[in-house]
Each structure stands twice: as C-alpha cells, then as structure tokens.
Amino acid sequence: MAPDGSAQSTVETGAVGDQEDKFAQVTPDGTLVYATLRPFGCDDEGCTTGQVMTADLSDVAGTEEVVAGEKYGEGAWAVNVSPDGQRISYVKKSYGQDKAEHDVYVANIDGSGEQRLTEMGHISYSGAEWSPDGQRLVFSSAADTGGENHELYVVDADGNNLTQVTNSELAGHDCIDPVFTNNGEIVFVDKHNGPNRQLAIVSEDGPGLEYLTEEEDFHALGAPDYGVQGPVE
C-alpha cells in the first residue's frame, strides 16, 4: 500500500489452517520480513512455534525461512528489522534444563550470524526495538520481578551493557511496547489498573519519566510508533 492508502494489495504468504503471519515489515531494498506462528498439538493451551520468514515483494512465491526453533515447541517471533535493513532482532523460545526460555536474539537479515543477547527470560511479546542508529535495542521483561511487573531494558546490539531503564515498584504496573525516539528517549505503554494503558516517555538512563496521557479511561490499544525514518548518519 502506498503512504496515501492507494495501491492496496494482498500479499499471499501461503498461510494455512490456524497459521498466523505477524510482525510484517519491509526493508529499504523491498524485502518483506515477518513471523509465522503455527499451533502445536500439545497439551498446554496456546502452545505455539514460530519462524522468521523473508520474501521479495516482487516474487512472494519465493518465501524463505531464516530463523526457526531447533526442536518441538521452540520457535521465533516478534521480529524487528534494523534501520539499515541489514539485521533483525527477534524473541526466541528455547528449552533450558527445566523450563522454556524467551530471550532476545539478533541475526543478519538472512538468518546467519545469530547471537543471543539476553539470558533472562520473560521477554514481552513485542520483542526488541532498534535505536535509530542501530546500535542499541530496547525491550520489556518481567525477569527481575518474578513475572510480576514488566520493566524496560536497553542493551547494545552486540549484547553488552544490559541496563534496566524503569523501576515502577508498583504492583500490577507493566512497562511494555517500548520504541526509541529520534533523540534517544523511549516511548512506551504503562499498563496498570486492569485495562488502563497510558503512554509515557523516559530517557534512556532512567530519570525524567513523563506521562503523555493521563486520562483514567485512556486505553492505548497497541504499541506506539514514533516514525523513525531509516538509519541516523
């Protein structure tokens, strides 16, 4: 679809049955990147596996699986493309010794050079978003609160300098769906008090948190999008 809403068309990815295609993005060179979620016939409700797929928009029949789980029940989703279109971040589910682990990974656009950036689990469904210069990623995790509250974290794209940004210390507060602004601040959704979801902004080093919305009945339905336009020179 063109920016003005014209020239709309359907991209056929070959999804079948209960398969869902999500997190679709287009790189500067016209490559479609998305995640395919497929249900598994396991006992736990919602047991899924996911694959990161790419396709040339001029020839979608040539879809290619670039990231997948290594065994039953594992998988990857929440894919995000770097500003220069050369790398991807994603959440990958794998099994440790006694439980499933959900962590942030990065790889080249073709799936090569995979690197695990976190070993903390409890990564939120929205995955990790790139900074405008492609050097850092921001994500939400409940690992340090025992699964109670999601807080925001920033990590370098090579896995160094993992830093916690927020510390709500309030039961039931979840800082989710973060995105970088062009000046390095982070816009996110603060989910609390049931369906109440407010938009907030915070600096990368933590202080100066400010709410952009404060209405009691405000309900941010999805992740904010700051509209970053390509890599920063």
PyMOL commands that set and color helices and strands:
alter all, ss='L'
color gray80, all
select helices_A, chain A and resi 143-145
alter helices_A, ss='H'
color red, helices_A
select strands_A, chain A and resi 20-26+31-39+48-56+59-67+75-81+87-95+100-108+115-116+129-130+136-141+151-156+163-164+174-180+186-191+197-202+210-211
alter strands_A, ss='S'
color yellow, strands_A
deselect
rebuild
show_as cartoon
